[in-house]
């Protein structure tokens, strides 16, 4: 299994598209002369997390997931309160830089490696490839789609291609 090919390029694609979505949100605030906090504090439903959590979770389930596999344990985390667009974008830029440094050889060495998801008393055992492909990958897709949906709900003119980002096409 080429775990690097299965995880890293798509994670980086979604990190880049999420960054683009945030850029459009920030530009929308400037164009409409509205407070960035009016978008940053949005959530889709009262029991759903707001924009900063969604952005942080995209980063946490991409580069943070690889770091978790390295450590043998992955635990949920939360962003610091009071982030602006620059702080949110920094999470994504940092996560992309971390993933850019991951080599296929390192990822290949993860295959079959046991690791644990740990959240308080809740523990789930995985091998690395199953954790990355059945837990973290669906999670970063979910949180990226929530990031998109929150900003779209807030009036930012976004389309499907903004969410999908740059495709890896053949010539």
Buried (B, 14 or more C-beta within 10 A) or exposed (E): EEBBEBBBEBBBBBBBBBBBBBEBBBEBBEEEEEEBEEBBEBBBEEEEBBBBBBBBBBBBBBBBBBBBBBEEEBEBEEBEEEBEBEBBBBBBBEBBEBBEEBEEEBBEBBEEBEBBBBEEEEEEEBBBBEBBBEBBBEBBBBBBBBBBBBBBEBBBEBEEEBBEBEEEEEE
